[in-house]
Structures are given as structure tokens and as C-alpha cells.
Amino acid sequence: MNNPTNNEINDERGAAALDFCLRLARVQASVVRRLDAVLGGHHGLSFGDFMLLHHLSKAPGGRLRRVDLADRQGLTASGVTRTLLPMEKTGLVARMADERDARVGFAAITPAGHNLLDNSMVTARETCAELLRHAPQDQLDALAAVLGNVLGPGA
């Protein structure tokens, strides 16, 4: 019986990892399109805006430094600034300065932002439940663990 070499094992693992990443990217794009359409149609909110409000609502004091928000959104600092500007104009988020360091800027969710997030959360949960309706809970838990490992500690 032939035993596989380390290179063959690594090639198989690499191929499986690449297949997983390609599928993950395709699924991510599909989920974003679906949530953009549903959240936009019901609440006038993109999925990116929803995620931003969600991250702010979960942060201590409902605020995050812009660089931390950019990291959580997977955006550059300028990308998060471009996203925040229209949300500031519509009163969903507010710009806050740090009392101790004027160079540090925070984005904070406003009461209007909380209200919109609360209303859109129902729609987002229903849409996600529909997308994952055929996935057993144990598979979702295992996949969440894998994705957590990809993101790394503290993600």
C-alpha cells in the first residue's frame, strides 16, 4: 500500500482550502446581495450600513474609533469615513471627539440609528434564517468555529 507523501497531503489540503475559500467568497457575495436588496427595500439601508450600526450598537457606549470600525467592517479608514458621511447627515451616527485626545475621532450610534437598527434586525434575522434554513445547527456551529479561526483571536 502506498502511503501519501507530505507534499501530496499538503496539495490535497491546499486544494480543499482553496475550494473552501472560493465557495466562501461566492456565498459572501450572494448573502450581501440578498441582504442589500431586502434591507434596502424595507428600510432604505444597505447591508454595509446595517453592519456598521450593528458594530456600533455592540460597542461600549455605542461608539468606536473610526480605525476600529474600519477593521470590523473590513474597510480602509477612508472607506469607513465615506460610509459614515451620509449616515451622519441623516442622523443615524454622530461624530464624537475624545475628551483626552483631539486626534482621536469616534463614530457613535444615535437614538435614530438604534431605532432603525432595531427595526431592520427583524428583517435581517428572517432573511438569514431563510438563507440557512437547510443547515442543521451543529453544522452552523462548526462553520462558525472555522470562520472564527480564520479571523483569529478577538474577532
Buried (B, 14 or more C-beta within 10 A) or exposed (E): EEEEEEEEEEEEEEEEEEEEEEEBEEEEEEBBEBBBEBBBEBBEBBBBBBBBBBBBBEBEEBBBBBEBBBBBBEBEEEEBBEBBEEBBEBEBBBBBEEEEEEEEBBBBBBEBBBEBBEEBBEBBEEBBEEBBEEEEEEEEEEEEEEEEEEEEEEE
